[in-house]
Amino acid sequence: MVLQLVASCLKIKSGECIGVKGKVMAEAKSFAFNLGQDASNLIIHFNPRFKYHRDTRTIVCNSKLDGKWGEEMWESEFPFQQGEEAKIEISFDAKEVTVKCLEDLNLKFPNRLGLEGVNYLSVEGDFEVHSLKFK
C-alpha cells in the first residue's frame, strides 16, 4: 500500500484521541491506519478491506512488535463506502485501543504492547486525508 501520511514525534498519551477525516477513494481496495511507537511497533493496524487479498468488506486489525505481526482480528461490520467521506477516531489506554468510525462502529482491540504513549501515526492505501485533529 502507498503511504498517504506519516507523522512521528507526536507524543500522544493514553486517553487522548486522534480524529482523521477524509475520503475513501472511488476504486478503493484497502486502506490502513497505523498507530504506535514507530513502523515496527504498532498498537494497532486498522485495515478496512473492500476487496483485498481474500477479504471482502472486512476490517482486519493487528499489532506489530519488533517488526513481527501478531494475531489478526476480523470485524465483519463494515461502515465504509467507496467514494464517500469517512471520519475515524482512535483513542487508547494501556489495555485497549478504541476505533470509532462514522458513528456506526465502535471497535475495541487489545493494546498488546501495553503502551501508554505513542509517537507514530501513518495512513496508507486508498484513503485521502483531509484533516487530523488531536484532542
The first five atom37 places (N, CA, C, CB, O) and aatype in JSON, in Angstrom:
{
  "aatype": [12, 19, 10, 5, 10, 19, 0, 15, 4, 10, 11, 9, 11, 15, 7, 6, 4, 9, 7, 19, 11, 7, 11, 19, 12, 0, 6, 0, 11, 15, 13, 0, 13, 2, 10, 7, 5, 3, 0, 15, 2, 10, 9, 9, 8, 13, 2, 14, 1, 13, 11, 18, 8, 1, 3, 16, 1, 16, 9, 19, 4, 2, 15, 11, 10, 3, 7, 11, 17, 7, 6, 6, 12, 17, 6, 15, 6, 13, 14, 13, 5, 5, 7, 6, 6, 0, 11, 9, 6, 9, 15, 13, 3, 0, 11, 6, 19, 16, 19, 11, 4, 10, 6, 3, 10, 2, 10, 11, 13, 14, 2, 1, 10, 7, 10, 6, 7, 19, 2, 18, 10, 15, 19, 6, 7, 3, 13, 6, 19, 8, 15, 10, 11, 13, 11],
  "atom_mask": [
    [1, 1, 1, 1, 1],
    [1, 1, 1, 1, 1],
    [1, 1, 1, 1, 1],
    [1, 1, 1, 1, 1],
    [1, 1, 1, 1, 1],
    [1, 1, 1, 1, 1],
    [1, 1, 1, 1, 1],
    [1, 1, 1, 1, 1],
    [1, 1, 1, 1, 1],
    [1, 1, 1, 1, 1],
    [1, 1, 1, 1, 1],
    [1, 1, 1, 1, 1],
    [1, 1, 1, 1, 1],
    [1, 1, 1, 1, 1],
    [1, 1, 1, 0, 1],
    [1, 1, 1, 1, 1],
    [1, 1, 1, 1, 1],
    [1, 1, 1, 1, 1],
    [1, 1, 1, 0, 1],
    [1, 1, 1, 1, 1],
    [1, 1, 1, 1, 1],
    [1, 1, 1, 0, 1],
    [1, 1, 1, 1, 1],
    [1, 1, 1, 1, 1],
    [1, 1, 1, 1, 1],
    [1, 1, 1, 1, 1],
    [1, 1, 1, 1, 1],
    [1, 1, 1, 1, 1],
    [1, 1, 1, 1, 1],
    [1, 1, 1, 1, 1],
    [1, 1, 1, 1, 1],
    [1, 1, 1, 1, 1],
    [1, 1, 1, 1, 1],
    [1, 1, 1, 1, 1],
    [1, 1, 1, 1, 1],
    [1, 1, 1, 0, 1],
    [1, 1, 1, 1, 1],
    [1, 1, 1, 1, 1],
    [1, 1, 1, 1, 1],
    [1, 1, 1, 1, 1],
    [1, 1, 1, 1, 1],
    [1, 1, 1, 1, 1],
    [1, 1, 1, 1, 1],
    [1, 1, 1, 1, 1],
    [1, 1, 1, 1, 1],
    [1, 1, 1, 1, 1],
    [1, 1, 1, 1, 1],
    [1, 1, 1, 1, 1],
    [1, 1, 1, 1, 1],
    [1, 1, 1, 1, 1],
    [1, 1, 1, 1, 1],
    [1, 1, 1, 1, 1],
    [1, 1, 1, 1, 1],
    [1, 1, 1, 1, 1],
    [1, 1, 1, 1, 1],
    [1, 1, 1, 1, 1],
    [1, 1, 1, 1, 1],
    [1, 1, 1, 1, 1],
    [1, 1, 1, 1, 1],
    [1, 1, 1, 1, 1],
    [1, 1, 1, 1, 1],
    [1, 1, 1, 1, 1],
    [1, 1, 1, 1, 1],
    [1, 1, 1, 1, 1],
    [1, 1, 1, 1, 1],
    [1, 1, 1, 1, 1],
    [1, 1, 1, 0, 1],
    [1, 1, 1, 1, 1],
    [1, 1, 1, 1, 1],
    [1, 1, 1, 0, 1],
    [1, 1, 1, 1, 1],
    [1, 1, 1, 1, 1],
    [1, 1, 1, 1, 1],
    [1, 1, 1, 1, 1],
    [1, 1, 1, 1, 1],
    [1, 1, 1, 1, 1],
    [1, 1, 1, 1, 1],
    [1, 1, 1, 1, 1],
    [1, 1, 1, 1, 1],
    [1, 1, 1, 1, 1],
    [1, 1, 1, 1, 1],
    [1, 1, 1, 1, 1],
    [1, 1, 1, 0, 1],
    [1, 1, 1, 1, 1],
    [1, 1, 1, 1, 1],
    [1, 1, 1, 1, 1],
    [1, 1, 1, 1, 1],
    [1, 1, 1, 1, 1],
    [1, 1, 1, 1, 1],
    [1, 1, 1, 1, 1],
    [1, 1, 1, 1, 1],
    [1, 1, 1, 1, 1],
    [1, 1, 1, 1, 1],
    [1, 1, 1, 1, 1],
    [1, 1, 1, 1, 1],
    [1, 1, 1, 1, 1],
    [1, 1, 1, 1, 1],
    [1, 1, 1, 1, 1],
    [1, 1, 1, 1, 1],
    [1, 1, 1, 1, 1],
    [1, 1, 1, 1, 1],
    [1, 1, 1, 1, 1],
    [1, 1, 1, 1, 1],
    [1, 1, 1, 1, 1],
    [1, 1, 1, 1, 1],
    [1, 1, 1, 1, 1],
    [1, 1, 1, 1, 1],
    [1, 1, 1, 1, 1],
    [1, 1, 1, 1, 1],
    [1, 1, 1, 1, 1],
    [1, 1, 1, 1, 1],
    [1, 1, 1, 1, 1],
    [1, 1, 1, 1, 1],
    [1, 1, 1, 0, 1],
    [1, 1, 1, 1, 1],
    [1, 1, 1, 1, 1],
    [1, 1, 1, 0, 1],
    [1, 1, 1, 1, 1],
    [1, 1, 1, 1, 1],
    [1, 1, 1, 1, 1],
    [1, 1, 1, 1, 1],
    [1, 1, 1, 1, 1],
    [1, 1, 1, 1, 1],
    [1, 1, 1, 1, 1],
    [1, 1, 1, 0, 1],
    [1, 1, 1, 1, 1],
    [1, 1, 1, 1, 1],
    [1, 1, 1, 1, 1],
    [1, 1, 1, 1, 1],
    [1, 1, 1, 1, 1],
    [1, 1, 1, 1, 1],
    [1, 1, 1, 1, 1],
    [1, 1, 1, 1, 1],
    [1, 1, 1, 1, 1],
    [1, 1, 1, 1, 1]
  ],
  "atom_positions": [
    [[0.83, -1.19, 0.0], [0.0, 0.0, 0.0], [0.88, 1.25, 0.0], [-0.95, 0.0, 1.21], [1.95, 1.26, 0.6]],
    [[0.43, 2.26, -0.66], [1.16, 3.53, -0.74], [0.88, 4.35, 0.51], [0.75, 4.31, -2.02], [-0.27, 4.49, 0.93]],
    [[1.93, 4.9, 1.12], [1.78, 5.76, 2.28], [1.15, 7.09, 1.85], [3.15, 6.0, 2.99], [1.62, 7.72, 0.9]],
    [[0.1, 7.51, 2.54], [-0.55, 8.79, 2.27], [-0.11, 9.85, 3.26], [-2.08, 8.63, 2.31], [-0.06, 11.03, 2.94]],
    [[0.22, 9.41, 4.5], [0.6, 10.32, 5.57], [1.45, 9.57, 6.57], [-0.65, 10.94, 6.25], [1.14, 8.44, 6.93]],
    [[2.53, 10.2, 7.03], [3.34, 9.66, 8.12], [3.64, 10.82, 9.07], [4.66, 8.99, 7.59], [4.1, 11.87, 8.64]],
    [[3.37, 10.61, 10.35], [3.68, 11.6, 11.37], [4.4, 10.9, 12.51], [2.39, 12.33, 11.88], [3.97, 9.84, 12.97]],
    [[5.51, 11.49, 12.96], [6.25, 10.92, 14.07], [6.54, 12.01, 15.09], [7.56, 10.25, 13.59], [6.28, 13.19, 14.83]],
    [[7.07, 11.64, 16.24], [7.34, 12.58, 17.34], [6.06, 13.25, 17.83], [8.35, 13.64, 16.9], [6.07, 14.43, 18.17]],
    [[4.95, 12.5, 17.87], [3.65, 13.07, 18.21], [3.4, 13.23, 19.71], [2.58, 12.22, 17.64], [2.73, 14.17, 20.11]],
    [[3.93, 12.33, 20.55], [3.75, 12.38, 21.99], [2.27, 12.37, 22.39], [4.43, 13.62, 22.56], [1.82, 13.24, 23.14]],
    [[1.53, 11.4, 21.89], [0.12, 11.23, 22.22], [0.03, 10.31, 23.43], [-0.69, 10.65, 21.01], [0.64, 9.24, 23.46]],
    [[-0.73, 10.74, 24.44], [-0.82, 10.0, 25.69], [-2.11, 9.22, 25.79], [-0.68, 10.94, 26.87], [-3.09, 9.52, 25.11]],
    [[-2.09, 8.23, 26.66], [-3.27, 7.44, 26.97], [-4.45, 8.37, 27.29], [-2.99, 6.48, 28.17], [-4.29, 9.34, 28.03]],
    [[-5.62, 8.07, 26.72], [-6.82, 8.87, 26.94], [-7.03, 9.96, 25.91], [0.0, 0.0, 0.0], [-8.15, 10.45, 25.76]],
    [[-5.99, 10.35, 25.18], [-6.15, 11.35, 24.13], [-6.72, 10.69, 22.88], [-4.79, 12.04, 23.81], [-6.65, 9.48, 22.73]],
    [[-7.28, 11.5, 21.99], [-7.97, 10.99, 20.8], [-7.37, 11.61, 19.54], [-9.48, 11.27, 20.88], [-7.02, 12.79, 19.52]],
    [[-7.27, 10.8, 18.5], [-6.84, 11.27, 17.19], [-8.04, 11.15, 16.26], [-5.6, 10.44, 16.64], [-8.6, 10.06, 16.1]],
    [[-8.43, 12.24, 15.65], [-9.53, 12.23, 14.69], [-8.99, 12.44, 13.29], [0.0, 0.0, 0.0], [-8.2, 13.35, 13.05]],
    [[-9.42, 11.6, 12.37], [-9.0, 11.71, 10.98], [-10.26, 11.81, 10.11], [-8.11, 10.48, 10.55], [-11.14, 10.97, 10.18]],
    [[-10.31, 12.86, 9.3], [-11.4, 13.0, 8.33], [-10.79, 12.89, 6.94], [-12.17, 14.35, 8.51], [-9.69, 13.37, 6.69]],
    [[-11.53, 12.27, 6.04], [-11.03, 12.14, 4.69], [-12.05, 11.47, 3.8], [0.0, 0.0, 0.0], [-13.24, 11.39, 4.12]],
    [[-11.56, 11.0, 2.68], [-12.43, 10.37, 1.69], [-11.84, 9.04, 1.25], [-12.64, 11.3, 0.48], [-10.66, 8.95, 0.93]],
    [[-12.68, 8.03, 1.24], [-12.3, 6.74, 0.69], [-12.31, 6.9, -0.82], [-13.27, 5.58, 1.17], [-13.3, 7.37, -1.38]],
    [[-11.25, 6.51, -1.48], [-11.16, 6.67, -2.94], [-12.23, 5.83, -3.65], [-9.76, 6.27, -3.45], [-12.66, 4.8, -3.14]],
    [[-12.65, 6.3, -4.8], [-13.77, 5.68, -5.53], [-13.52, 4.21, -5.89], [-14.04, 6.46, -6.8], [-14.45, 3.41, -5.86]],
    [[-12.31, 3.86, -6.22], [-11.99, 2.48, -6.59], [-11.2, 1.78, -5.48], [-11.19, 2.45, -7.89], [-10.38, 0.9, -5.76]],
    [[-11.45, 2.17, -4.24], [-10.67, 1.66, -3.1], [-10.72, 0.15, -2.99], [-11.18, 2.28, -1.8], [-11.77, -0.48, -3.13]],
    [[-9.56, -0.43, -2.73], [-9.44, -1.85, -2.42], [-9.19, -2.02, -0.93], [-8.31, -2.5, -3.24], [-9.71, -2.95, -0.31]],
    [[-8.37, -1.1, -0.34], [-7.98, -1.23, 1.05], [-7.3, 0.05, 1.51], [-7.05, -2.44, 1.24], [-6.7, 0.76, 0.71]],
    [[-7.4, 0.35, 2.79], [-6.6, 1.4, 3.39], [-6.29, 0.99, 4.82], [-7.33, 2.78, 3.35], [-6.9, 0.07, 5.35]],
    [[-5.33, 1.68, 5.46], [-4.93, 1.31, 6.8], [-4.5, 2.53, 7.6], [-3.82, 0.28, 6.77], [-3.92, 3.47, 7.06]],
    [[-4.79, 2.49, 8.89], [-4.3, 3.45, 9.87], [-3.41, 2.67, 10.82], [-5.49, 4.18, 10.63], [-3.79, 1.61, 11.31]],
    [[-2.22, 3.2, 11.09], [-1.26, 2.56, 11.98], [-0.9, 3.52, 13.1], [0.01, 2.11, 11.21], [-0.66, 4.7, 12.86]],
    [[-0.88, 3.02, 14.33], [-0.58, 3.86, 15.49], [0.35, 3.09, 16.42], [-1.88, 4.28, 16.23], [0.08, 1.94, 16.75]],
    [[1.45, 3.73, 16.85], [2.38, 3.06, 17.74], [3.61, 3.9, 18.03], [0.0, 0.0, 0.0], [3.58, 5.12, 17.94]],
    [[4.7, 3.21, 18.39], [5.97, 3.89, 18.65], [6.67, 4.26, 17.35], [6.89, 3.01, 19.51], [7.25, 5.34, 17.23]],
    [[6.61, 3.35, 16.38], [7.23, 3.54, 15.07], [6.62, 2.48, 14.14], [8.82, 3.41, 15.13], [5.72, 1.75, 14.56]],
    [[7.1, 2.39, 12.92], [6.53, 1.46, 11.94], [6.7, 0.0, 12.32], [7.15, 1.7, 10.58], [5.98, -0.86, 11.82]],
    [[7.64, -0.3, 13.21], [7.89, -1.68, 13.63], [7.2, -2.07, 14.92], [9.36, -1.9, 13.77], [7.21, -3.24, 15.3]],
    [[6.61, -1.1, 15.61], [5.95, -1.33, 16.9], [4.62, -0.59, 16.92], [6.86, -0.87, 18.08], [4.56, 0.59, 17.27]],
    [[3.57, -1.3, 16.55], [2.24, -0.7, 16.4], [1.26, -1.28, 17.41], [1.71, -0.92, 14.97], [1.16, -2.5, 17.56]],
    [[0.53, -0.4, 18.11], [-0.52, -0.91, 18.98], [-1.75, -1.29, 18.17], [-0.89, 0.13, 20.07], [-2.55, -2.12, 18.58]],
    [[-1.89, -0.64, 16.98], [-2.98, -1.06, 16.1], [-2.63, -0.78, 14.64], [-4.29, -0.34, 16.48], [-2.08, 0.27, 14.29]],
    [[-2.98, -1.75, 13.83], [-3.01, -1.65, 12.37], [-4.48, -1.88, 12.03], [-2.01, -2.72, 11.63], [-4.96, -3.02, 12.09]],
    [[-5.18, -0.81, 11.68], [-6.62, -0.85, 11.41], [-6.77, -0.82, 9.89], [-7.38, 0.37, 12.09], [-6.45, 0.18, 9.25]],
    [[-7.26, -1.93, 9.3], [-7.2, -2.12, 7.85], [-8.55, -2.53, 7.24], [-6.15, -3.18, 7.52], [-8.83, -3.72, 7.09]],
    [[-9.4, -1.53, 6.88], [-10.63, -1.86, 6.15], [-10.29, -2.34, 4.74], [-11.58, -0.62, 6.1], [-9.51, -1.71, 4.02]],
    [[-10.89, -3.47, 4.36], [-10.62, -4.07, 3.05], [-11.91, -4.22, 2.27], [-9.93, -5.44, 3.21], [-12.8, -4.98, 2.66]],
    [[-12.01, -3.48, 1.16], [-13.17, -3.62, 0.28], [-13.07, -4.93, -0.49], [-13.27, -2.42, -0.7], [-14.01, -5.72, -0.52]],
    [[-11.92, -5.14, -1.11], [-11.61, -6.39, -1.78], [-10.09, -6.45, -1.89], [-12.31, -6.49, -3.21], [-9.49, -5.88, -2.8]],
    [[-9.48, -7.14, -0.93], [-8.03, -7.15, -0.81], [-7.63, -8.51, -0.25], [-7.52, -5.98, 0.09], [-8.2, -8.98, 0.72]],
    [[-6.65, -9.12, -0.86], [-6.26, -10.5, -0.54], [-7.51, -11.37, -0.69], [-5.64, -10.61, 0.92], [-8.14, -11.37, -1.74]],
    [[-7.85, -12.11, 0.34], [-9.05, -12.96, 0.28], [-10.24, -12.31, 0.98], [-8.76, -14.32, 0.9], [-11.31, -12.92, 1.07]],
    [[-10.06, -11.1, 1.47], [-11.1, -10.44, 2.27], [-11.95, -9.49, 1.44], [-10.48, -9.69, 3.42], [-11.44, -8.78, 0.58]],
    [[-13.26, -9.49, 1.7], [-14.2, -8.58, 1.05], [-15.06, -7.92, 2.12], [-15.1, -9.34, 0.0], [-15.69, -8.6, 2.93]],
    [[-15.06, -6.58, 2.12], [-15.84, -5.78, 3.06], [-15.65, -6.27, 4.5], [-17.34, -5.82, 2.69], [-16.6, -6.6, 5.21]],
    [[-14.38, -6.3, 4.89], [-13.97, -6.76, 6.21], [-12.93, -5.8, 6.77], [-13.41, -8.21, 6.15], [-12.12, -5.25, 6.02]],
    [[-12.96, -5.6, 8.07], [-11.91, -4.83, 8.73], [-10.98, -5.81, 9.43], [-12.51, -3.78, 9.75], [-11.43, -6.66, 10.2]],
    [[-9.69, -5.69, 9.16], [-8.68, -6.53, 9.8], [-7.85, -5.64, 10.72], [-7.78, -7.26, 8.73], [-7.37, -4.59, 10.31]],
    [[-7.69, -6.08, 11.97], [-6.85, -5.36, 12.93], [-5.73, -6.28, 13.38], [-7.69, -4.88, 14.15], [-5.88, -7.5, 13.46]],
    [[-4.6, -5.65, 13.68], [-3.46, -6.4, 14.17], [-2.56, -5.47, 14.95], [-2.69, -7.08, 13.01], [-2.8, -4.26, 15.01]],
    [[-1.52, -6.03, 15.55], [-0.47, -5.26, 16.22], [0.86, -5.76, 15.68], [-0.56, -5.39, 17.8], [0.94, -6.82, 15.05]],
    [[1.9, -4.99, 15.95], [3.23, -5.39, 15.49], [4.23, -5.07, 16.6], [3.62, -4.65, 14.16], [4.24, -3.97, 17.14]],
    [[5.06, -6.05, 16.94], [6.09, -5.87, 17.96], [7.44, -6.25, 17.36], [5.79, -6.72, 19.23], [7.62, -7.37, 16.88]],
    [[8.36, -5.31, 17.38], [9.7, -5.51, 16.81], [9.64, -6.05, 15.38], [10.51, -6.47, 17.68], [10.42, -6.92, 15.0]],
    [[8.7, -5.51, 14.59], [8.58, -5.89, 13.18], [7.81, -7.17, 12.92], [0.0, 0.0, 0.0], [7.65, -7.56, 11.76]],
    [[7.32, -7.83, 13.97], [6.59, -9.09, 13.79], [5.12, -8.88, 14.09], [7.17, -10.2, 14.7], [4.75, -8.36, 15.14]],
    [[4.27, -9.3, 13.13], [2.83, -9.18, 13.28], [2.31, -10.14, 14.33], [2.13, -9.43, 11.95], [2.83, -11.24, 14.5]],
    [[1.26, -9.7, 15.03], [0.57, -10.55, 15.98], [-0.56, -11.31, 15.29], [0.0, 0.0, 0.0], [-0.55, -11.49, 14.07]],
    [[-1.52, -11.74, 16.08], [-2.68, -12.47, 15.56], [-3.73, -11.5, 15.06], [-3.27, -13.41, 16.64], [-4.11, -10.56, 15.77]],
    [[-4.21, -11.71, 13.83], [-5.22, -10.83, 13.24], [-6.57, -11.0, 13.92], [-5.35, -11.09, 11.74], [-6.91, -12.08, 14.41]],
    [[-7.33, -9.92, 13.94], [-8.71, -9.93, 14.4], [-9.55, -9.38, 13.25], [-8.91, -9.09, 15.74], [-9.19, -8.37, 12.66]],
    [[-10.68, -10.04, 12.94], [-11.54, -9.61, 11.85], [-12.84, -9.06, 12.4], [-11.81, -10.77, 10.9], [-13.4, -9.57, 13.37]],
    [[-13.32, -8.0, 11.77], [-14.61, -7.39, 12.1], [-15.46, -7.37, 10.84], [-14.43, -5.94, 12.69], [-15.05, -6.8, 9.83]],
    [[-16.63, -7.99, 10.89], [-17.47, -8.07, 9.69], [-18.36, -6.84, 9.5], [-18.34, -9.31, 9.76], [-18.82, -6.58, 8.39]],
    [[-18.61, -6.08, 10.58], [-19.37, -4.85, 10.41], [-18.5, -3.87, 9.63], [-19.8, -4.24, 11.81], [-17.35, -3.62, 10.01]],
    [[-19.03, -3.33, 8.53], [-18.21, -2.56, 7.6], [-18.95, -1.27, 7.21], [-17.86, -3.4, 6.34], [-19.78, -1.31, 6.3]],
    [[-18.66, -0.14, 7.87], [-19.42, 1.08, 7.63], [-18.93, 1.94, 6.46], [-19.39, 1.9, 8.85], [-19.53, 2.98, 6.18]],
    [[-17.87, 1.54, 5.77], [-17.27, 2.39, 4.74], [-17.87, 2.15, 3.36], [-15.78, 2.15, 4.68], [-18.3, 1.05, 3.04]],
    [[-17.89, 3.22, 2.55], [-18.36, 3.14, 1.16], [-17.3, 3.77, 0.27], [-19.74, 3.86, 0.99], [-16.72, 4.8, 0.61]],
    [[-17.05, 3.16, -0.87], [-16.11, 3.71, -1.83], [-16.62, 5.07, -2.32], [-15.89, 2.74, -3.03], [-17.81, 5.23, -2.6]],
    [[-15.7, 6.04, -2.41], [-16.04, 7.37, -2.89], [-16.74, 8.26, -1.87], [0.0, 0.0, 0.0], [-17.14, 9.37, -2.21]],
    [[-16.89, 7.8, -0.63], [-17.61, 8.55, 0.4], [-16.65, 9.13, 1.44], [-18.65, 7.64, 1.1], [-15.53, 8.64, 1.6]],
    [[-17.1, 10.16, 2.12], [-16.36, 10.75, 3.22], [-16.33, 9.76, 4.4], [-17.0, 12.11, 3.65], [-17.24, 8.94, 4.56]],
    [[-15.29, 9.86, 5.2], [-15.16, 8.99, 6.37], [-14.54, 9.78, 7.51], [-14.32, 7.73, 6.04], [-13.68, 10.63, 7.3]],
    [[-14.99, 9.48, 8.72], [-14.44, 10.08, 9.93], [-14.08, 8.93, 10.87], [-15.46, 11.08, 10.61], [-14.92, 8.08, 11.16]],
    [[-12.84, 8.91, 11.33], [-12.35, 7.85, 12.19], [-11.68, 8.5, 13.4], [-11.36, 6.91, 11.43], [-10.87, 9.41, 13.25]],
    [[-12.03, 8.01, 14.59], [-11.41, 8.48, 15.82], [-10.75, 7.3, 16.52], [-12.44, 9.17, 16.75], [-11.36, 6.25, 16.69]],
    [[-9.49, 7.5, 16.94], [-8.74, 6.44, 17.61], [-8.3, 6.97, 18.97], [-7.52, 5.97, 16.76], [-7.69, 8.03, 19.06]],
    [[-8.6, 6.21, 20.01], [-8.11, 6.52, 21.35], [-7.6, 5.21, 21.96], [-9.23, 7.17, 22.25], [-7.89, 4.13, 21.46]],
    [[-6.83, 5.33, 23.05], [-6.25, 4.12, 23.63], [-5.92, 4.35, 25.1], [-5.0, 3.69, 22.86], [-5.81, 5.49, 25.56]],
    [[-5.76, 3.26, 25.81], [-5.16, 3.26, 27.14], [-4.24, 2.05, 27.2], [-6.26, 3.23, 28.28], [-4.03, 1.4, 26.18]],
    [[-3.68, 1.74, 28.35], [-2.71, 0.66, 28.46], [-3.31, -0.71, 28.15], [-2.11, 0.64, 29.85], [-2.58, -1.65, 27.85]],
    [[-4.66, -0.83, 28.21], [-5.31, -2.13, 27.99], [-5.9, -2.31, 26.61], [-6.37, -2.32, 28.99], [-5.85, -3.41, 26.06]],
    [[-6.47, -1.22, 26.02], [-7.12, -1.4, 24.72], [-7.13, -0.13, 23.88], [-8.54, -1.87, 24.91], [-6.93, 0.98, 24.36]],
    [[-7.36, -0.36, 22.59], [-7.5, 0.71, 21.61], [-8.96, 0.72, 21.18], [-6.53, 0.51, 20.38], [-9.56, -0.33, 20.95]],
    [[-9.53, 1.92, 21.07], [-10.9, 2.07, 20.61], [-10.89, 2.83, 19.29], [-11.79, 2.79, 21.67], [-10.27, 3.89, 19.18]],
    [[-11.58, 2.28, 18.28], [-11.69, 2.94, 16.98], [-13.17, 3.18, 16.71], [-11.03, 2.08, 15.83], [-13.96, 2.24, 16.68]],
    [[-13.53, 4.45, 16.52], [-14.92, 4.81, 16.19], [-14.93, 5.26, 14.74], [-15.47, 5.94, 17.14], [-14.11, 6.07, 14.32]],
    [[-15.88, 4.72, 13.98], [-15.96, 5.02, 12.55], [-17.37, 5.49, 12.2], [-15.58, 3.79, 11.72], [-18.34, 4.78, 12.42]],
    [[-17.47, 6.68, 11.65], [-18.72, 7.17, 11.08], [-19.91, 7.01, 12.04], [-19.02, 6.45, 9.79], [-21.05, 6.9, 11.59]],
    [[-19.64, 6.99, 13.33], [-20.67, 6.82, 14.36], [-21.43, 5.5, 14.23], [-21.65, 7.98, 14.29], [-22.43, 5.3, 14.92]],
    [[-20.98, 4.59, 13.35], [-21.65, 3.31, 13.15], [-20.9, 2.14, 13.79], [-21.81, 3.05, 11.68], [-21.5, 1.09, 14.03]],
    [[-19.62, 2.32, 14.06], [-18.81, 1.21, 14.55], [-17.96, 1.69, 15.71], [-17.91, 0.63, 13.43], [-17.32, 2.74, 15.63]],
    [[-17.96, 0.93, 16.79], [-17.14, 1.22, 17.95], [-16.33, -0.04, 18.24], [-18.01, 1.66, 19.2], [-16.75, -0.89, 19.01]],
    [[-15.17, -0.14, 17.61], [-14.35, -1.35, 17.66], [-13.34, -1.26, 18.8], [-13.63, -1.56, 16.33], [-12.71, -0.22, 19.0]],
    [[-13.19, -2.34, 19.55], [-12.2, -2.43, 20.63], [-11.15, -3.47, 20.24], [-12.88, -2.81, 22.0], [-11.48, -4.56, 19.75]],
    [[-9.89, -3.12, 20.47], [-8.78, -4.02, 20.14], [-7.78, -3.96, 21.3], [-8.1, -3.63, 18.77], [-7.49, -2.87, 21.79]],
    [[-7.26, -5.1, 21.75], [-6.33, -5.07, 22.89], [-5.03, -4.33, 22.57], [-6.01, -6.49, 23.34], [-4.48, -4.46, 21.48]],
    [[-4.56, -3.55, 23.53], [-3.26, -2.89, 23.42], [-2.21, -3.9, 23.84], [-3.19, -1.57, 24.3], [-1.78, -3.91, 24.99]],
    [[-1.82, -4.75, 22.92], [-0.92, -5.86, 23.21], [0.47, -5.4, 23.65], [-0.79, -6.76, 22.0], [1.18, -6.15, 24.32]],
    [[0.87, -4.18, 23.27], [2.17, -3.68, 23.65], [2.12, -2.99, 25.01], [2.69, -2.71, 22.59], [3.16, -2.72, 25.61]],
    [[0.91, -2.71, 25.52], [0.75, -2.06, 26.82], [1.24, -0.63, 26.87], [0.0, 0.0, 0.0], [1.5, -0.1, 27.95]],
    [[1.37, 0.01, 25.72], [1.9, 1.37, 25.68], [0.89, 2.38, 26.24], [2.26, 1.75, 24.24], [-0.32, 2.25, 26.03]],
    [[1.4, 3.37, 26.96], [0.58, 4.45, 27.46], [0.88, 5.76, 26.74], [0.78, 4.62, 28.96], [0.37, 6.81, 27.12]],
    [[1.7, 5.68, 25.72], [2.01, 6.82, 24.88], [2.48, 6.33, 23.53], [0.0, 0.0, 0.0], [3.13, 5.29, 23.43]],
    [[2.15, 7.08, 22.47], [2.58, 6.72, 21.12], [3.16, 7.95, 20.43], [1.4, 6.14, 20.3], [2.84, 9.09, 20.78]],
    [[4.02, 7.69, 19.46], [4.72, 8.75, 18.74], [4.43, 8.76, 17.24], [6.19, 8.63, 18.96], [4.74, 9.73, 16.55]],
    [[3.83, 7.69, 16.73], [3.8, 7.43, 15.29], [2.37, 7.19, 14.81], [4.68, 6.24, 14.94], [1.61, 6.45, 15.42]],
    [[2.04, 7.82, 13.7], [0.76, 7.61, 13.02], [1.03, 7.57, 11.53], [-0.28, 8.72, 13.38], [1.75, 8.42, 11.0]],
    [[0.45, 6.58, 10.85], [0.54, 6.59, 9.39], [-0.81, 6.19, 8.8], [1.66, 5.62, 8.89], [-1.58, 5.45, 9.41]],
    [[-1.06, 6.7, 7.62], [-2.26, 6.35, 6.85], [-1.75, 5.89, 5.49], [-3.28, 7.57, 6.72], [-0.94, 6.57, 4.86]],
    [[-2.22, 4.74, 5.05], [-1.76, 4.21, 3.78], [-2.92, 3.64, 2.98], [-0.69, 3.13, 4.0], [-3.98, 3.33, 3.52]],
    [[-2.69, 3.51, 1.69], [-3.69, 2.9, 0.82], [-4.65, 3.9, 0.22], [0.0, 0.0, 0.0], [-4.3, 5.06, -0.02]],
    [[-5.87, 3.44, -0.02], [-6.86, 4.18, -0.81], [-7.72, 5.11, 0.05], [-7.75, 3.2, -1.55], [-8.94, 5.01, 0.06]],
    [[-7.06, 6.02, 0.76], [-7.74, 6.97, 1.63], [-7.05, 8.33, 1.49], [-7.73, 6.49, 3.12], [-5.83, 8.42, 1.63]],
    [[-7.82, 9.36, 1.23], [-7.31, 10.72, 1.08], [-7.58, 11.49, 2.37], [-7.95, 11.44, -0.15], [-8.74, 11.74, 2.7]],
    [[-6.53, 11.86, 3.1], [-6.67, 12.57, 4.37], [-7.0, 14.03, 4.1], [-5.39, 12.44, 5.22], [-6.3, 14.7, 3.34]],
    [[-8.08, 14.53, 4.74], [-8.44, 15.94, 4.63], [-8.06, 16.71, 5.88], [-9.93, 16.08, 4.38], [-7.66, 17.88, 5.79]],
    [[-8.16, 16.07, 7.06], [-7.78, 16.75, 8.29], [-7.45, 15.77, 9.4], [-8.88, 17.68, 8.75], [-7.94, 14.64, 9.43]],
    [[-6.61, 16.23, 10.32], [-6.23, 15.5, 11.54], [-6.57, 16.4, 12.71], [-4.7, 15.09, 11.54], [-6.36, 17.61, 12.66]],
    [[-7.09, 15.8, 13.77], [-7.39, 16.57, 14.97], [-6.94, 15.76, 16.17], [-8.92, 16.92, 15.06], [-7.24, 14.57, 16.28]],
    [[-6.22, 16.42, 17.08], [-5.75, 15.77, 18.29], [-6.5, 16.39, 19.46], [-4.2, 15.93, 18.46], [-6.5, 17.61, 19.64]],
    [[-7.14, 15.53, 20.26], [-7.89, 16.07, 21.41], [-7.75, 15.18, 22.62], [-9.37, 16.24, 21.06], [-8.31, 15.48, 23.68]]
  ]
}
